[in-house]
Amino acid sequence: MAITKTNFMRGMQCPKMLWLDKHKPSLKVIPLEVQQRLDEGNEFGDKAMAMFGPYEEMTVYKPGTTYPDTKAMVEKTKEHLKLGTSVICEAAFMDYNNYCAVDILRKIDSGYDMYEVKNSPEVDDQHIKDAAFQYYIVKRNRINIGKIFIVIHGEDEENPFVPVEVTDQVEELYDWINENIWRLNKLSKQDQELQMPVGEQCNKPYECWYYGYCHPGEKQLKLTEEE
């Protein structure tokens, strides 16, 4: 596989992070609170699948594992697109092996509306870029997309899912995605480890999971202070 949405977003924060994901993933350290937040996001996304009623989920796992079989998901998605399935969840697409799985595609007369689900009280810049990456891959597959929404959580259980339209903002990023997806592909495949000076990208917009690897002096200082 080449670049996924997660690869892209992490690579745009710091290319070295993407390189380490590809070549030295064992160095990754995911804080417990971050993993909990990721799990809560997955749970929210699973519940959101039913926000429009009955749906078909495209998730397929490799035999005997919990790893998605992306090629099988792409083929299953193609079948349901041909069938005109009303609501397709985790709709999978590839373009030159670049891959995405759209949270929700909802059938309209001219094609599908697209929904990216986020366990967040508001839409932020990262969410727009997430959706833009998926829109890019889907459009490259010649699927007509009408409106694009970020689904955030409501204030209470009576209104748990709030779609916010972001069509214009997402479409404006198409060329930006195109420019950077190929650049990140090339960087991730370099044999030699990328050298990047530490800086605000280590914590912005999220703390890097390789922070300890790139800041060994800070880790040693902390241990010394605790002794």
C-alpha positions in Angstrom: 0.0 0.0 0.0 1.1 3.6 -0.7 -0.5 6.4 1.3 -3.7 6.2 3.4 -5.5 9.1 5.0 -3.7 8.5 8.3 -0.3 8.3 6.5 -1.1 11.6 4.7 -2.2 13.5 7.8 0.8 12.3 9.9 3.2 13.0 7.0 1.9 16.5 6.6 2.5 17.1 10.3 6.1 15.8 10.0 7.5 13.8 7.1 9.8 12.0 9.5 6.8 10.7 11.4 5.5 9.1 8.2 9.0 7.6 7.5 9.2 6.1 11.0 5.7 4.6 10.6 6.9 2.8 7.5 10.3 1.8 8.6 10.5 1.7 12.4 7.0 1.3 13.8 8.2 -0.5 16.8 9.5 2.8 18.2 5.9 4.1 18.4 4.6 4.9 21.8 0.9 5.7 22.0 -0.1 7.3 25.4 -2.9 5.5 27.2 -5.1 8.6 27.1 -4.6 8.9 23.3 -5.5 5.3 22.8 -8.6 5.8 24.9 -9.6 8.8 22.7 -9.0 6.8 19.5 -11.2 4.0 20.9 -14.0 6.4 21.8 -13.8 7.9 18.3 -14.2 4.4 16.8 -17.2 3.7 19.0 -18.8 7.0 18.0 -18.1 6.2 14.3 -19.7 2.8 14.7 -22.9 4.3 16.1 -23.0 6.9 13.4 -23.3 4.3 10.7 -27.0 3.9 11.5 -27.8 7.6 11.5 -29.6 7.3 8.2 -31.2 3.9 9.0 -30.3 0.6 7.4 -26.8 0.4 5.9 -24.2 -1.9 4.4 -20.8 -2.0 5.9 -17.8 -2.8 3.7 -15.3 -3.9 6.4 -13.7 -7.2 5.6 -10.9 -8.7 7.7 -8.0 -10.9 6.6 -8.7 -14.5 7.7 -8.0 -15.1 11.3 -7.0 -11.4 12.0 -8.4 -8.1 12.9 -6.6 -6.4 10.0 -8.7 -5.0 7.2 -8.5 -6.7 3.9 -8.4 -3.5 1.9 -8.5 -5.1 -1.6 -11.5 -7.2 -0.6 -13.2 -4.0 0.8 -12.5 -2.2 -2.5 -14.2 -5.0 -4.4 -17.1 -5.2 -2.1 -17.6 -1.4 -2.4 -17.6 -1.6 -6.2 -20.4 -4.2 -6.0 -22.6 -2.1 -3.8 -22.0 1.0 -5.9 -23.2 -1.0 -8.9 -26.2 -2.1 -6.9 -27.0 1.5 -5.9 -27.0 0.7 -2.2 -28.6 3.6 -0.3 -26.1 3.9 2.6 -22.6 2.4 2.3 -20.3 2.6 5.4 -16.5 2.2 5.3 -16.7 2.5 1.5 -13.2 1.6 0.3 -11.3 3.1 -2.7 -7.8 2.9 -4.1 -6.0 5.0 -6.6 -2.4 4.0 -7.5 -2.6 2.0 -4.2 -3.4 5.2 -2.3 -6.3 4.2 -0.1 -9.2 5.5 1.9 -12.3 4.2 3.6 -15.2 6.7 3.7 -17.2 6.6 6.9 -20.6 7.0 5.1 -21.7 7.4 1.5 -25.4 8.3 1.1 -27.2 7.8 -2.2 -28.6 10.9 -4.0 -30.0 11.2 -7.5 -26.7 12.4 -9.0 -24.4 10.1 -7.0 -23.5 10.1 -3.3 -23.1 12.6 -0.5 -20.1 11.9 1.7 -19.9 12.0 5.5 -16.7 12.0 7.6 -17.5 11.2 11.3 -15.5 12.9 14.1 -16.1 12.5 17.8 -15.7 16.2 18.4 -17.9 19.1 19.4 -16.8 21.2 16.5 -15.2 21.1 13.0 -11.5 22.0 12.8 -9.0 22.3 10.1 -7.7 18.8 10.5 -11.2 17.4 9.9 -11.4 19.3 6.6 -8.1 17.9 5.4 -9.2 14.4 6.4 -12.3 14.7 4.3 -10.3 16.3 1.4 -8.0 13.3 1.2 -10.9 11.0 1.0 -12.7 13.2 -1.6 -9.5 13.2 -3.7 -9.3 9.4 -3.8 -13.1 8.9 -4.4 -13.1 11.5 -7.3 -10.1 9.7 -8.8 -12.4 6.7 -8.9 -14.9 8.7 -11.0 -17.6 8.6 -8.3 -19.8 11.7 -8.4 -19.9 13.3 -5.0 -22.6 15.8 -4.2 -22.3 17.4 -0.8 -19.6 16.7 1.8 -20.2 16.8 5.6 -18.3 16.4 8.8 -20.5 14.7 11.4 -19.7 16.0 14.9 -21.4 15.0 18.2 -24.4 16.9 19.4 -25.1 18.2 22.9 -27.2 15.2 24.1 -28.3 11.7 23.3 -31.5 13.1 21.6 -29.3 14.8 19.0 -26.1 12.7 18.9 -25.0 13.3 15.3 -24.7 16.8 13.7 -23.7 17.0 10.0 -21.9 20.2 9.1 -21.5 20.8 5.4 -17.9 21.5 4.3 -18.2 20.9 0.5 -16.6 24.1 -0.7 -13.7 23.9 1.8 -12.9 20.3 0.9 -13.1 20.8 -2.9 -10.7 23.7 -2.7 -8.0 21.4 -1.3 -8.1 18.9 -4.2 -4.9 20.3 -5.8 -3.2 20.6 -2.5 -3.8 16.9 -1.8 -2.6 16.0 -5.3 0.7 17.9 -4.9 1.5 16.4 -1.5 0.4 12.8 -1.8 3.0 12.0 -4.4 5.7 14.0 -2.4 4.9 11.9 0.7 4.9 8.7 -1.3 8.4 9.4 -2.4 9.7 10.5 1.0 8.2 7.4 2.8 10.1 5.1 0.5 13.6 6.5 1.0 16.0 4.0 2.5 17.8 6.5 4.7 16.0 7.9 7.7 14.7 11.4 7.2 16.5 14.0 9.4 14.2 16.7 10.7 14.9 19.3 13.3 12.6 19.1 16.3 10.0 21.9 16.5 6.4 22.8 16.9 5.4 19.9 14.6 6.4 17.6 17.4 3.3 18.7 19.3 1.0 20.4 16.7 -1.7 19.6 16.0 -1.0 16.4 18.0 1.9 15.1 20.1 4.0 12.7 17.9 4.1 9.1 19.0 7.8 9.2 18.3 8.4 12.1 20.6 10.6 10.2 22.9 12.7 8.9 20.0 13.3 12.4 18.6 13.8 14.0 22.1 16.1 11.5 23.9 17.7 14.2 26.0 14.4 15.3 27.4 13.5 11.8 28.4 16.9 11.3 30.2 16.4 14.7 32.0 13.0 13.7 33.2 14.4 10.4 34.6 17.2 12.3 36.4 14.7 14.8 38.0 12.6 11.9 39.2 15.5 10.2 41.0 
